[in-house]
Amino acid sequence: MGRRSSGYCRGLERFEVAFVRRMLIRGKTRDYIYSFLSRPGVVRSPAAINDVFRRSQSPRYPEYGVEPATDREADAFIQFRQSEAQNSEGIEFLRPTSPSRVLAAIAADEQGGALLPVRESEVVEYKVQWPTDATSYAKILKSIAAMANCRGGYILFGISDCRQLVGLDKDISTAQIDRLNALLVRKISPQIDREYATIEIEGRRVFVIYIVASKNKPCIASEDHTGEFKEGAIYYRYFAQSRAISAPELVMILAERDARARSGTAA
């Protein structure tokens, strides 16, 4: 894919720019692409992928004339990166809660050299601090259930609603996580897969909950928790909101569940 340069776009090598262009043509997500660019000891800016797309489409940047990698070259690059990850450090690096994956999910651009997180969405929600009372825990339960019923996603503590990276004053304690886990076990059925991690972004402490999209939807509130989380409710993610599911999405989830049941019976 070309000879290495000293850095072509935000630290990307020329052959990496070619790889990004091919992946964009294939319709791959930024998170997916970024997982092959960053690795232990090598930090890339998530904004680089956006830059490659913008500049490769604009005649204002003739110096950006890097052709997309061929499919064969791109596949070889993917295979090489995957082979690098076949050790414990590499596998950990590719986890959804690894700093590189989280940055890829939330970093839209850089302003003045600082990362500017994306706006809240179906798959991203921000909280300034860990919940402190029953109502704030109920809101977290609602968001976790909604994301599990949708596409999964991230809840990040230490970032404000207006996308300011403020950081947490101290680590989230085991007791705080245990309280949330106990609520999840009691209040939602079926159970939801999730991962927790504390990471640093620009020197600030951020706690991450990664919610896996459930394979057994719908995840239903099995018990009330304040007036915020209602027994029997099915929550769903609508853009940046977690709220009771609407008819079209419920019909879709139930149809998928019935299809799984038929497939299981046929097997």
PyMOL commands that set and color helices and strands:
alter all, ss='L'
color gray80, all
select helices_A, chain A and resi 14-25+30-37+47-56+62-64+71-84+88-93+99-106+134-149+174-187+247-266
alter helices_A, ss='H'
color red, helices_A
select strands_A, chain A and resi 107-111+114-117+124-127+153-157+188-189+194-201+204-211+220-221+235-238+241-244
alter strands_A, ss='S'
color yellow, strands_A
deselect
rebuild
show_as cartoon
